[in-house]
Amino acid sequence: SGNYYNQGEIRKKELEQSCFLLGIPASNVTVVDHRDLPDNPAVEWDTQLLAAFVLKHIEANNINLVVTFDAGGVSGHANHISLYAALRYKYWFEIFIVFFCLGCRVLVLESVNLFRKYISILDVPISCLLPRDALFILTEEETERARSAMRCHHSQLLWFRHIYMLFSRYMVINSLRLL
């Protein structure tokens, strides 16, 4: 629930506001609040438990595309990496058939090195040259919408996140590959 700094309730509301700006109704947002899945950048979550939550959400909502982090978690955040591990676990072992039958695909957001992460739009030529399965380059309007959604997360807008919003390529460019 985002309770790392005991701000779980605040962060839930911020998430709903952010999703609203992105056109995602609150009824499509699921917040998992489980004692074995704490919001903590240093804690790796239980792969099987997390995978069960993800699978339940996929099946309940007839989801056909999941976008998640890659093994680097974009920022090295252990919780982000755990999401990748859970989907990889589910994909290869338990729900290969479910994903095949439901037509559900998994795309992972590629982590890039620190230099590329903070050169914003200047990373377009590099991203275009490197292999990937999908590449999204946002328009100015889409980038501003993403920034507005980020601004909803007041409790997390520390100084370095302001730098992220100004210079991160992830606010403009996202390269993904199929899991």
C-alpha positions in Angstrom: 0.0 0.0 0.0 3.0 2.3 -0.1 3.4 2.4 3.7 7.2 2.7 3.9 7.1 6.0 5.7 3.7 5.2 7.3 1.9 7.1 4.5 -0.1 4.2 3.1 -3.5 5.9 3.1 -2.0 9.1 1.6 -0.3 7.2 -1.1 -3.4 5.2 -2.0 -5.3 8.4 -2.5 -2.4 9.8 -4.6 -2.4 6.7 -6.7 -6.1 7.0 -7.4 -5.7 10.7 -8.3 -2.8 9.8 -10.7 -4.7 7.0 -12.3 -7.8 9.3 -12.8 -5.6 11.8 -14.7 -4.4 9.0 -16.9 -8.0 7.8 -17.6 -7.9 4.7 -15.3 -11.0 4.4 -13.2 -10.6 3.7 -9.5 -12.5 0.4 -10.0 -9.5 -0.8 -12.1 -7.0 0.0 -9.4 -6.1 -2.8 -6.9 -4.0 -2.0 -3.9 -2.4 -5.0 -2.3 -1.9 -4.5 1.5 -0.2 -7.7 2.7 2.2 -8.0 5.6 4.5 -10.2 3.6 4.7 -7.7 0.8 6.0 -4.5 2.6 6.7 -1.3 0.7 10.5 -1.2 1.3 13.1 -0.6 -1.4 15.4 -3.1 0.2 13.0 -6.0 0.6 12.6 -8.7 -2.0 9.0 -9.9 -2.0 8.0 -13.6 -2.0 7.8 -14.6 -5.7 5.0 -17.2 -5.4 2.8 -15.0 -3.2 3.2 -12.0 -5.4 2.7 -14.1 -8.6 -0.6 -15.4 -7.1 -1.9 -11.8 -6.6 -0.9 -10.8 -10.1 -2.5 -13.9 -11.7 -5.7 -13.3 -9.7 -5.8 -9.7 -11.0 -5.1 -10.7 -14.6 -7.9 -13.4 -14.6 -10.4 -11.2 -12.7 -10.0 -8.3 -15.2 -9.5 -10.3 -18.4 -6.2 -8.5 -18.9 -4.3 -9.2 -22.1 -1.2 -7.1 -21.6 0.9 -6.6 -18.6 3.7 -4.0 -18.4 6.2 -4.4 -15.7 9.9 -3.8 -14.8 12.8 -5.8 -16.0 15.4 -7.6 -13.8 17.0 -4.2 -13.1 13.8 -2.6 -11.8 14.7 0.6 -13.6 16.1 2.0 -10.3 17.3 -1.1 -8.6 14.3 -1.0 -6.2 13.9 -4.5 -4.8 10.1 -4.4 -4.9 10.2 -3.5 -8.6 12.6 -6.4 -9.3 10.2 -8.7 -7.4 7.4 -7.8 -9.7 9.5 -8.9 -12.7 10.5 -12.1 -10.9 6.9 -12.9 -10.1 5.8 -12.5 -13.7 8.7 -14.4 -15.0 8.0 -17.2 -12.5 4.3 -17.3 -13.4 5.1 -17.1 -17.1 7.5 -20.0 -17.2 5.9 -22.3 -14.7 2.3 -22.0 -13.6 0.4 -19.9 -16.1 2.2 -20.4 -19.4 -1.0 -22.2 -20.6 -3.2 -19.5 -19.0 -1.3 -16.7 -20.7 -1.4 -18.7 -23.9 -5.2 -19.3 -23.7 -6.0 -15.8 -22.5 -3.7 -14.2 -25.0 -2.0 -12.3 -22.2 1.4 -10.8 -23.1 4.0 -9.4 -20.8 6.2 -6.5 -21.7 9.1 -5.5 -19.5 10.4 -1.9 -19.3 14.1 -1.9 -20.1 16.5 -0.5 -17.5 19.2 1.7 -18.9 22.4 3.0 -17.5 22.5 6.3 -15.5 23.8 8.4 -18.4 21.0 7.3 -20.7 18.4 7.5 -18.0 19.0 11.2 -17.6 19.5 12.5 -21.2 15.7 12.7 -21.8 14.8 13.1 -25.5 18.5 12.8 -26.5 18.2 9.1 -25.9 15.8 8.7 -28.9 18.5 7.9 -31.5 20.1 5.3 -29.2 16.7 3.7 -28.4 15.9 3.5 -32.0 19.1 1.7 -32.9 19.0 -0.9 -30.1 16.9 -4.0 -30.4 13.5 -4.0 -28.6 10.0 -5.3 -29.1 8.2 -2.0 -28.5 9.3 1.6 -28.3 7.1 4.4 -27.1 8.0 8.0 -27.7 5.5 10.4 -26.0 4.3 13.6 -27.5 4.7 16.9 -25.6 1.1 16.6 -24.5 1.5 13.0 -23.4 4.7 13.9 -21.5 2.9 16.7 -19.7 0.1 14.4 -18.8 2.6 11.9 -17.3 4.2 14.8 -15.3 0.8 15.8 -14.0 0.2 12.2 -13.0 3.5 12.1 -11.2 2.7 15.4 -9.4 -0.3 13.7 -7.8 2.2 11.7 -5.7 3.0 14.6 -3.4 4.3 12.4 -0.6 7.0 11.0 -2.9 8.1 14.2 -4.7 11.5 14.5 -3.1 14.2 16.6 -4.8 15.5 13.8 -6.9 12.1 13.0 -8.3 11.8 16.6 -9.6 15.1 16.0 -11.4 13.7 12.7 -12.7 10.6 14.5 -14.1 12.7 17.0 -15.9 15.5 14.9 -17.3 14.5 11.2 -17.2 14.1 9.5 -20.6 11.3 7.4 -19.0 9.1 10.5 -19.0 9.4 10.6 -22.8 10.9 7.3 -24.1 10.2 3.7 -23.0 11.7 0.7 -24.7 10.2 -2.7 -23.8 10.7 -6.3 -24.7 8.4 -9.3 -24.5 9.0 -11.6 -21.6 
